[in-house]
Amino acid sequence: MAGNKRFPLGVGLFGFTVALVCCGWPLPAALAQDKPDRDQNPLQLRPMQLVEPGLARSSDLADLSGPPGAFGFESFIELVDRHYPKLQSADAERRIAGAKRLEKAGAFDPVLNGLNEYLRVQDIVNPGKAKDAIHNEAQVDLLTRSGIKLFTGMRLNPNDTKTPLLPSGRAGEYYGGMSVPLLRGFIQNEKNVAEKQAKLGEPLAAQLYKLTRLELLLKAAATYWECIGARSRIDVAQNLLKIAETRVGQIKERVAKGDSPALEIAEAEQEIQRRQAALIKTEREFQKACLSLSVFFWDENGIPKAIPKDSLPALSPAPRPLTDSEWFDGRRKAIELRPELKKINLEREQAKNELKLAQNMLLPAMNLYYMQGADTGPQGIGLVMRAGVNVSAPLRQRTARGQIEAARLKIEKLNFDEKAEKQRIQAEVDDTVSAVNTSFDRFTAIAQEVKKAKDVEAGERLRYGAGDSTLFLVNQRERTTAEAQMRLLETHVEYLQALSAFKAVTCRL
């Protein structure tokens, strides 16, 4: 106050002029003519500008692409979806299920069995004498999914005397036939069920892939918005530093004219260092965010790419609350599309297949077989035939009963899991909607705080120009405005992250 008493007129006029410049108000033409050196001074203070997000209100949830040519959200997510190695690994895991289905289908491939041998054995008619014999047999077996086995083949055993092998005509025996399971193994047999399980394994693997994809894309989205927010906070810190750097030159002019004490120069330079340190910290946070984001950024050749820092867009769209219709539609879509529920349905189908197979195992094995052929050539007998029934019945059924009980309990468990999963998914949707709307409310309140902080900052500059305030208070008002702007940007990032989470939990990401 002593300085104010010694230089009342100088402080009042010069301070009022500085306040007008700091608030961004144009100088009157008459004052500009009285102070021609002001027109040549390149240092003009400007009020701290908020890095405003896009103000165009989005009418739907998909408008996250950003301005043309920018490193927009949608284009980034598309690149992650196409080229991120972990997603490609998950897709390879999904394709493995197709290979397993093909493997199980191989159980029904036709099989050619052949045997050609020479034997020197004892003659069963004349013991003690050797007998030379040849044995040639070939057969094609075809197992059907119903359990019926078809076969056809030929046999050539042209032996003159009796051997352990049934003799045939000189031109061979040709035959065909089938084996039909009448009870156990008909339709519900191990190989048929194994193929059904493998077929269900393909969509099951697809749901696991979708679940992995949603988790990774959500993580990538949160990292993306954190990076964009860090870039926006640099603008606020740079603007705050420029104000301090501009002011120190003007304070030196005032000190040189005797309008301010020399201590204000040191105070102003101290503020520059404080704000320079804050800027360096903000830039480090941006570098860290870029490095975290680069983990997800790969090209089509599998080579990691650098983040295009010069093409990062501003935070957009502007926050808006989700309506009740969007909320309920999101809950409905989540129940319809979430891979967790589809995975449970597929696992339940697999358990039902296991139950049917176990129930079939309770039945006795009764296989009807029939073969008919022709024994040809010299010494051939013409029509040959073989038919019969093979029966096997275990005296106890503990294996099958244990499998039935396990399958039933598995189905019961999956039913409980489905109820719990539906409730969890609905809670996730409700939580993301709450996060979006709460972020909007916070954004609105902090935006008003920023506006009031700017008004207080401008008023403090006017008071300082009139000699009724101090440089310390002006610096404090500017920092308060910048802190409010930082919180506004952070809230905007939280809103966009919550919006991305809502898109993810409703399978729209």
C-alpha positions in Angstrom: 0.0 0.0 0.0 3.0 2.2 0.4 3.7 2.0 -3.3 0.0 3.0 -3.9 0.4 6.1 -1.9 3.6 7.1 -3.6 2.5 6.5 -7.2 -1.4 6.8 -7.2 -1.7 8.3 -10.7 0.9 6.1 -12.4 -0.4 2.9 -10.9 -4.0 3.8 -11.6 -3.5 4.7 -15.3 -1.0 2.0 -16.1 -2.7 -0.7 -14.1 -6.1 0.1 -15.7 -4.5 -0.1 -19.2 -2.9 -3.5 -18.3 -6.2 -4.8 -17.0 -7.9 -3.8 -20.2 -5.3 -5.6 -22.3 -5.3 -8.7 -20.0 -9.0 -9.0 -20.3 -8.8 -8.9 -24.1 -10.5 -5.5 -24.4 -9.4 -3.2 -27.3 -7.8 0.1 -26.3 -9.6 3.2 -27.3 -8.2 5.0 -30.3 -7.3 8.1 -28.4 -5.4 6.1 -25.8 -3.6 4.3 -28.6 -2.5 7.6 -30.1 -1.3 8.8 -26.7 0.7 5.6 -26.3 2.2 4.8 -29.7 4.8 2.4 -28.1 2.0 0.1 -27.1 1.1 -0.6 -30.7 4.7 -1.8 -31.3 4.8 -4.0 -28.2 4.3 -7.6 -29.4 3.6 -8.8 -25.9 -0.1 -8.6 -25.3 -1.7 -10.4 -22.5 -4.7 -12.6 -23.3 -7.1 -14.2 -20.9 -6.7 -17.9 -20.3 -8.7 -19.7 -23.0 -10.4 -23.0 -22.2 -9.7 -25.7 -24.7 -13.4 -26.3 -25.4 -14.5 -29.7 -26.6 -16.7 -29.9 -29.7 -19.9 -28.0 -29.0 -22.0 -29.7 -31.6 -24.4 -31.9 -29.6 -24.4 -35.5 -30.8 -27.8 -37.0 -31.6 -26.6 -40.6 -31.2 -23.9 -42.6 -29.6 -21.9 -43.3 -32.7 -20.6 -39.8 -33.4 -17.1 -40.1 -32.0 -15.1 -40.0 -35.2 -13.7 -36.5 -34.8 -12.9 -33.9 -37.5 -11.8 -35.1 -41.0 -8.1 -35.9 -41.1 -7.8 -36.2 -37.4 -6.8 -39.3 -35.5 -10.4 -40.0 -34.6 -11.8 -42.4 -32.1 -13.6 -44.6 -34.6 -10.6 -44.9 -36.9 -8.4 -45.8 -34.0 -10.8 -48.5 -32.7 -11.0 -49.9 -36.3 -7.2 -50.2 -36.4 -7.1 -51.9 -33.1 -9.9 -54.3 -34.1 -8.0 -55.2 -37.3 -4.3 -55.3 -36.3 -3.9 -55.6 -32.5 -1.8 -58.8 -32.0 -3.8 -59.9 -28.9 -7.0 -59.7 -30.9 -5.4 -61.6 -33.7 -4.3 -64.2 -31.2 -7.8 -64.5 -29.9 -9.1 -64.9 -33.4 -6.6 -67.7 -34.0 -7.9 -69.4 -30.9 -11.4 -69.1 -32.4 -10.3 -70.7 -35.6 -8.7 -73.6 -33.7 -12.3 -74.6 -32.7 -13.0 -75.1 -36.5 -10.0 -77.4 -36.7 -11.2 -79.4 -33.8 -14.6 -79.8 -35.4 -12.9 -81.1 -38.6 -10.9 -83.5 -36.4 -14.0 -84.9 -34.8 -15.7 -85.3 -38.2 -12.8 -87.5 -39.3 -14.3 -90.3 -37.2 -16.8 -90.8 -40.0 -14.3 -90.9 -42.8 -14.2 -94.2 -44.8 -11.3 -96.4 -43.8 -9.5 -99.0 -46.0 -8.0 -101.9 -44.1 -5.9 -104.5 -45.9 -3.9 -107.6 -45.0 -1.6 -109.6 -47.2 0.4 -112.4 -45.6 2.1 -115.7 -46.1 1.8 -118.4 -43.5 3.6 -121.7 -42.7 1.4 -123.4 -40.2 0.6 -126.9 -39.0 -1.9 -128.7 -41.0 -4.9 -129.1 -38.7 -6.0 -132.3 -40.6 -2.6 -134.0 -40.5 -0.9 -133.0 -37.3 2.9 -132.8 -37.5 2.9 -131.8 -41.1 3.5 -128.2 -42.3 1.1 -126.3 -44.4 1.8 -123.3 -46.7 -1.0 -120.8 -47.0 -1.7 -117.3 -48.2 -4.1 -114.8 -46.8 -5.3 -111.7 -48.7 -8.1 -109.5 -47.4 -9.2 -105.9 -48.0 -12.2 -104.1 -46.5 -13.6 -100.6 -46.6 -15.5 -99.5 -43.4 -17.8 -96.5 -43.2 -19.2 -95.5 -39.8 -22.3 -93.3 -40.0 -23.4 -90.7 -37.4 -26.3 -92.9 -36.5 -24.0 -95.6 -35.3 -24.7 -97.9 -38.2 -21.5 -99.3 -39.7 -21.3 -100.2 -43.4 -18.6 -102.3 -44.9 -17.6 -103.9 -48.1 -14.6 -106.0 -49.0 -12.9 -109.0 -50.6 -11.1 -112.1 -49.3 -8.7 -114.4 -51.2 -7.5 -117.6 -49.4 -7.0 -120.3 -52.2 -5.8 -123.0 -49.8 -6.2 -126.6 -50.9 -6.3 -128.1 -47.4 -7.8 -126.8 -44.2 -6.0 -124.0 -42.4 -6.9 -121.7 -39.5 -8.2 -119.3 -42.2 -11.5 -119.9 -44.1 -10.7 -120.8 -47.7 -12.2 -119.0 -50.6 -12.7 -119.7 -54.3 -9.8 -119.2 -56.6 -11.2 -115.8 -57.8 -11.9 -114.6 -54.2 -14.9 -113.8 -52.1 -16.6 -110.4 -52.4 -19.0 -109.2 -49.8 -20.9 -106.2 -48.3 -22.8 -105.7 -45.1 -23.7 -103.6 -42.1 -23.8 -103.6 -38.3 -26.8 -101.8 -36.7 -26.9 -100.8 -33.0 -30.5 -101.5 -31.9 -30.2 -99.9 -28.4 -27.0 -98.5 -27.0 -25.1 -96.4 -29.5 -28.0 -95.7 -31.9 -28.0 -92.0 -32.7 -26.5 -91.1 -29.3 -23.0 -92.5 -29.6 -19.7 -91.2 -28.4 -18.3 -90.2 -31.8 -21.5 -88.5 -32.9 -21.8 -86.6 -29.7 -18.2 -85.6 -29.8 -18.8 -84.1 -33.3 -21.9 -82.3 -32.0 -19.8 -80.9 -29.1 -17.1 -79.8 -31.5 -19.7 -78.0 -33.7 -21.0 -76.2 -30.7 -17.4 -75.4 -29.8 -17.1 -73.1 -32.9 -19.8 -70.6 -31.8 -18.6 -71.0 -28.3 -15.1 -70.0 -29.3 -16.6 -67.1 -31.3 -18.3 -65.8 -28.1 -15.1 -66.1 -26.2 -13.4 -64.1 -28.9 -16.2 -61.4 -28.8 -15.8 -61.2 -25.0 -12.0 -60.7 -25.4 -12.6 -58.2 -28.1 -15.0 -56.1 -26.0 -12.6 -56.1 -23.1 -9.6 -55.1 -25.2 -11.5 -52.4 -27.2 -12.8 -50.9 -24.0 -9.3 -50.7 -22.5 -8.1 -49.2 -25.8 -10.9 -46.6 -25.7 -10.2 -45.6 -22.1 -6.5 -45.2 -23.0 -7.4 -43.2 -26.1 -9.5 -40.6 -24.3 -6.9 -40.4 -21.5 -4.3 -39.5 -24.2 -6.6 -36.9 -25.8 -7.3 -35.4 -22.4 -3.6 -35.2 -21.6 -3.0 -33.3 -24.9 -5.8 -30.8 -24.1 -4.3 -30.2 -20.6 -1.0 -29.2 -22.2 -2.9 -26.3 -24.0 -4.2 -25.0 -20.7 -0.7 -25.2 -19.1 1.0 -23.5 -22.1 -1.6 -20.7 -22.0 -1.1 -20.2 -18.3 2.7 -20.0 -18.8 2.4 -17.5 -21.7 0.4 -15.2 -19.5 3.1 -15.2 -16.8 5.9 -14.7 -19.4 4.1 -11.8 -20.9 3.4 -10.2 -17.6 7.0 -10.2 -16.4 8.1 -7.9 -19.2 5.3 -5.5 -18.4 6.2 -5.6 -14.7 9.8 -4.8 -15.5 8.5 -1.7 -17.4 6.5 -0.7 -14.4 9.4 -1.2 -12.0 11.6 0.9 -14.4 9.1 3.7 -14.3 8.8 3.4 -10.5 5.2 2.2 -10.6 5.9 -1.1 -8.8 8.4 -2.4 -6.3 11.3 -4.4 -7.6 10.2 -7.4 -5.6 7.3 -8.0 -8.1 9.9 -8.9 -10.7 11.1 -11.8 -8.6 7.6 -12.8 -7.8 6.6 -12.8 -11.4 9.7 -14.8 -12.4 9.0 -17.3 -9.6 5.5 -17.7 -11.0 7.0 -18.5 -14.4 9.1 -21.3 -13.0 6.1 -22.7 -11.1 4.1 -22.7 -14.3 7.0 -24.1 -16.3 7.3 -27.0 -13.9 3.5 -27.6 -14.2 3.8 -27.6 -18.0 6.7 -30.1 -17.9 4.6 -32.4 -15.6 1.7 -32.1 -18.0 3.9 -32.9 -21.0 5.2 -35.9 -19.2 1.7 -37.1 -18.5 1.0 -36.7 -22.2 4.1 -38.7 -23.2 3.1 -41.5 -20.8 -0.5 -41.5 -22.3 1.0 -41.7 -25.8 3.2 -44.6 -24.9 0.3 -46.4 -23.3 -1.8 -45.8 -26.4 0.9 -47.0 -28.7 0.5 -50.5 -27.3 -2.7 -50.7 -29.2 -1.5 -49.0 -32.4 -0.3 -51.4 -35.1 -0.3 -51.4 -38.9 -1.5 -54.1 -41.3 2.0 -55.6 -41.4 2.2 -56.2 -37.7 4.6 -53.3 -37.0 3.9 -51.0 -34.1 3.2 -47.4 -35.2 3.9 -44.1 -33.5 1.0 -42.0 -32.3 0.4 -39.1 -34.7 0.6 -36.4 -32.0 -0.1 -33.6 -34.5 -3.4 -35.2 -35.6 -5.0 -35.7 -32.2 -8.5 -34.2 -32.2 -10.0 -32.1 -29.4 -12.3 -33.8 -26.9 -15.7 -34.4 -28.6 -18.6 -34.7 -28.6 -19.8 -32.4 -25.9 -21.4 -34.2 -22.9 -25.1 -34.9 -22.9 -27.2 -37.1 -20.7 -28.5 -40.4 -21.8 -32.3 -40.6 -22.0 -34.5 -43.3 -20.4 -35.2 -44.8 -23.8 -31.5 -45.1 -24.5 -31.0 -46.7 -21.1 -33.8 -49.3 -21.5 -32.8 -50.0 -25.0 -29.2 -50.5 -23.8 -30.4 -53.0 -21.2 -32.4 -54.9 -23.8 -29.5 -55.0 -26.3 -27.1 -56.1 -23.7 -29.3 -59.1 -22.8 -29.7 -60.0 -26.4 -26.1 -59.5 -27.6 -23.7 -60.0 -24.7 -21.4 -63.0 -25.4 -21.4 -64.2 -21.8 -25.1 -65.2 -22.1 -24.6 -66.8 -25.5 -21.7 -68.7 -24.1 -23.9 -70.0 -21.3 -26.6 -71.1 -23.8 -24.0 -73.0 -25.8 -22.5 -74.7 -22.8 -26.0 -75.7 -21.7 -26.5 -77.3 -25.1 -23.3 -79.2 -24.7 -24.4 -80.4 -21.3 -27.7 -81.6 -22.7 -25.7 -83.6 -25.3 -23.7 -85.2 -22.5 -26.9 -86.0 -20.7 -28.5 -87.7 -23.7 -25.3 -89.8 -24.2 -25.2 -90.8 -20.6 -28.9 -91.8 -20.7 -28.2 -93.9 -23.8 -25.4 -95.7 -22.0 -28.0 -97.2 -19.6 -29.3 -99.3 -22.4 -27.7 -102.7 -23.2 -25.6 -103.1 -26.3 -27.5 -105.1 -29.0 -26.0 -105.0 -32.4 -27.5 -106.6 -35.4 -25.0 -107.6 -38.1 -25.6 -108.9 -41.6 -23.2 -109.7 -44.4 -23.8 -111.1 -47.9 -21.4 -111.9 -50.7 -20.3 -114.2 -53.4 -17.5 -116.8 -53.4 -16.2 -116.8 -57.0 -13.9 -118.8 -59.2 -12.9 -122.5 -59.2 -13.7 -124.1 -55.9 -16.1 -121.1 -55.1 -19.5 -121.9 -53.5 -21.4 -118.8 -54.9 -23.7 -117.1 -52.3 -22.2 -116.6 -48.8 -24.0 -115.0 -45.9 -23.5 -114.2 -42.3 -26.0 -112.7 -39.8 -26.5 -112.5 -36.1 -27.0 -110.4 -33.0 -24.3 -109.4 -30.5 -25.6 -108.6 -27.0 -23.7 -107.0 -24.1 -25.4 -105.8 -20.9 -23.5 -104.6 -17.8 -24.8 -105.9 -14.5 -24.4 -102.5 -12.8 -24.8 -99.0 -14.3 -22.7 -96.8 -12.0 -20.7 -95.2 -14.8 -23.7 -94.1 -16.8 -25.6 -93.0 -13.7 -22.7 -90.9 -12.5 -22.5 -89.3 -15.9 -26.2 -88.5 -15.9 -26.1 -86.9 -12.5 -23.0 -84.8 -13.4 -24.7 -83.6 -16.6 -27.9 -82.7 -14.8 -26.0 -80.8 -12.1 -24.0 -79.0 -14.8 -27.3 -77.8 -16.5 -28.6 -76.7 -13.1 -25.4 -74.8 -12.5 -25.6 -73.1 -15.9 -29.2 -72.0 -15.2 -28.1 -70.3 -11.9 -25.1 -68.7 -13.7 -27.4 -67.3 -16.4 -29.6 -65.6 -13.8 -26.6 -64.1 -12.0 -25.1 -63.1 -15.3 -28.2 -61.3 -16.5 -28.4 -59.4 -13.2 -24.7 -58.5 -13.5 -25.1 -57.3 -17.0 -28.0 -55.1 -16.2 -26.1 -53.7 -13.3 -23.2 -52.9 -15.6 -25.5 -51.1 -18.0 -27.1 -49.1 -15.2 -23.7 -48.3 -13.8 -22.4 -47.0 -17.1 -25.5 -44.9 -17.6 -25.1 -43.5 -14.1 -21.5 -42.7 -14.9 -22.4 -40.9 -18.2 -25.1 -38.8 -16.6 -23.1 -38.0 -13.5 -20.2 -37.0 -15.6 -22.5 -34.7 -17.6 -23.8 -33.1 -14.4 -20.3 -32.6 -13.1 -19.2 -31.2 -16.5 -22.1 -28.7 -16.4 -21.3 -27.6 -12.8 -17.5 -27.3 -13.5 -18.2 -25.4 -16.7 -20.1 -22.8 -14.6 -17.2 -22.8 -12.2 -14.8 -22.0 -15.0 -17.0 -19.2 -16.2 -17.1 -17.7 -12.7 -13.4 -18.2 -12.2 -12.8 -16.2 -15.4 -15.0 -13.4 -14.2 -13.2 -13.4 -10.8 -9.8 -13.5 -12.6 -10.7 -10.6 -14.8 -12.0 -8.6 -11.8 -8.8 -9.3 -9.9 -6.8 -7.9 -12.8 -8.9 -4.8 -12.8 -8.3 -4.4 -9.1 -4.6 -5.0 -9.5 -4.5 -2.4 -12.3 -6.2 0.1 -10.0 -3.8 -0.6 -7.2 -6.3 -2.4 -5.0 -4.8 -5.9 -5.3 -1.5 -7.7 -5.4 0.3 -9.8 -8.0 0.1 -12.7 -5.6 -3.7 -12.6 -5.8 -3.7 -12.2 -9.6 -1.5 -15.3 -9.9 -3.7 -17.2 -7.6 -6.9 -16.3 -9.5 -5.2 -17.4 -12.8 -4.2 -20.7 -11.2 -7.7 -21.2 -9.9 -9.1 -20.7 -13.3 -6.5 -23.1 -14.9 -7.3 -25.7 -12.2 -11.0 -25.5 -12.9 -10.2 -25.9 -16.7 -8.1 -28.9 -15.9 -11.0 -30.5 -13.9 -13.4 -29.7 -16.7 -11.1 -31.5 -19.2 -10.8 -34.5 -16.8 -14.5 -34.6 -16.4 -14.9 -34.6 -20.1 -12.5 -37.5 -20.4 -14.5 -39.4 -17.7 -17.7 -38.7 -19.7 -16.2 -40.0 -22.9 -14.7 -43.1 -21.2 -18.1 -43.8 -19.6 -19.8 -43.4 -23.0 -17.4 -45.9 -24.5 -18.1 -48.2 -21.6 -21.8 -47.9 -22.3 -21.2 -48.8 -25.9 -19.1 -51.7 -24.9 -21.5 -53.2 -22.3 -24.3 -52.9 -24.9 -22.1 -54.5 -27.6 -22.0 -51.4 -29.8 -18.3 -50.8 -29.6 
